[in-house]
Amino acid sequence: MSDLYKALEKNGWNTSYEYSADGPDGTVFSYIKNGVTCVFEINWSPGHIDGLTKEEEEELEKEPVTYDVTIYCFIK
C-alpha cells in the first residue's frame, strides 16, 4: 500500500479523508487532484478471521493472498 500512496503523492495527488475505512480484509481511501476525487477500494483474501487457534492462523498464513482492487473516480 505504501508504494501506491507514494506513487500517487509523487504525481501530485493529495490524501482526502472524506472516503476512508479500514477492516480486517480490506481498506478504502481516497485522493484528490484538480477537482477529481478517486476512491480506492482494496480487498484481500484470506482476511482476518476471529476465533482461530494458533495452528489454524498459521495454516491460514500459508494461503496465497489475492487482492481485488476497484477505483472509482469522479469530478467533485
N, C-alpha and C positions, 0 to 999 in steps of 0.2 A: 504494500500500500504506500509506503513512504516514497518509493520510486515514482509512482503515479502522481503523488502530491508534488514532488519536486519538479517533475516534467510540466505539470500544469502551471505552477508558480513561475517557473523559468520562462514560460511563454506568456506571461502577463495576466494569468487568471488569479483572482482573489477568492479566498475562502468566504463562503456565505453560510452562516449558521442557521438560516431560515429553514433549510431542509436537512436534518441530520438525526440519525438514530444509530444505536449500536445494540447488537444482541449476540447470543451465543453461536449463531450460524449465519450472521450477515451484518452489513453496515450500509448506511445511506449517508451521503454527504453531498454538498453542492459547492459549485464555484461559479463566479460571475465575471464577465468581461464584456465591455462595450454594450451593456444593456441586455446581454444574453446570459441566461442562467442555465447551467447544466447540472442535472441531478444524477448522481451515480448510485445505482443500487447493485450491491455485490453480495451474493450469497455463496456459501460454501457447504460442501457435504463431504465427510460427515461433520456435523456441528457438535456442540457440547450436549451431552445427554445426562441429566441428573440421575442419581441413584445407582450408578455403575460401581462395581467393585474395582479395586485397583487392577486386577487381572483383565477385567473387561475393558477398562480405559486403555491399558497397554495394547490390547488387541485392536481397539478402535484406532489407535495412533498408527498402526501399521497399514491401515487402509489408505489408498491413494486419495488425495484431496482433489475434488473437482470444484470449479468455480463457474458461476453464472453471472455475467455482467450485463446490466441494462443501463443505457444512458438516455435520459430524457432532456432535451434542450428546448428552450422557448424564449421568446422575446418578452421582456418584462418592462 
